[in-house]
Amino acid sequence: MIKTCRLNYYGKDRDNPKDMKPLFESRMASVGVSMEDISINGPTYGTETHFGNWCIVPVLNNEAAQKIAALPDFELDYFQGILEPCDIEAFQVGDKVRINGINDFAMAYRYEGKVYAKTVDSITILKKGSRSKGWTFKPWDDVTIEKI
């Protein structure tokens, strides 16, 4: 699982959006961190590190990101995980699992279920107590799955 988060800037000098990228780069350089240290290069726009509205999303939740967050006016939030193929390989059909994620409204969710089917590039989980409702996840989906 790739652990990710969002890096926000809450400083008072947020007047001009054109100042955002140079400001981030200069502050990162002041603690010896570059974009390569926190970047993710996924297959879609949502899984590639990019600049947002005075934030950078998604960034690796690692020591480099923690250094930047320690600076005044910076903060990490929106912690989540990205599913990798090796995560799917770790499960067997019949395993009881817990699914954790964040929906499109930035609200955390947690569900429980059972692994129903598994292929090389997907895993299907039935919702606890259901015979037909569930989820299918693929690598690079924003979700964490753990055995319970």
C-alpha positions, -999 to +999 in steps of 0.1 A: +000+000+000+012+035-009+004+059+020-006+093+007-019+126+020-024+162+010+000+191+017-018+224+024-005+259+028-025+283+051-002+313+051-014+349+048+004+355+015-021+335-006-032+365-028-019+355-062-023+319-074+007+324-097+029+327-065+019+292-053+044+270-072+074+292-065+064+295-028+061+258-024+094+251-041+113+277-021+098+264+012+106+228+003+142+238-007+146+255+027+142+221+044+162+201+018+132+185+001+124+184-036+092+174-055+108+141-064+109+132-027+072+134-023+058+127-058+037+098-069+035+088-106+003+069-110-016+059-142-042+086-139-043+123-131-057+116-096-028+094-087-001+117-100+012+145-077-001+178-089-007+213-076-042+222-064-056+253-048-027+261-024-021+224-019-002+195-035-021+163-039-014+134-036+020+133-019+038+104-003+032+103+034+069+100+043+097+117+062+101+144+035+064+154+037+067+155+075+096+179+072+075+203+050+045+200+074+068+211+103+072+245+086+049+273+097+016+275+078+019+240+063-002+210+072-008+174+061-044+160+059-066+137+039-046+106+048-053+076+027-038+046+010-035+035-026-039-002-033-010-020-050-010-053-068+010-069-040-017-059-016-043-079-036-020-109-037-019-111+001-056-120+004-074-153-002-110-160-011-129-162+022-108-138+042-127-114+064-115-079+057-120-043+067-121-016+040-110+020+049-112+049+026-122+085+020-151+093-002-155+122-027-168+145+001-136+139+022-155+118+047-138+087+061-157+054+057-151+019+071-168-013+060-164-050+068-168-079+044-154-111+030-132-116-001-155-132-027-133-133-057-097-124-066-078-121-099-044-108-107-056-072-111-088-070-089-104-081-057-141-084-051-154-081-015-190-088-004-204-065+022-209-081+057-243-098+058-249-095+021-249-121-007-250-097-036-237-062-026-201-053-024-171-037-041-145-045-067-112-028-062-082-026-086-046-014-082-043+024-077-078+027-061-078+050-030-086+024-004-069+003+022-079-033+029-068-052+060-075-087+074-096-089+105 
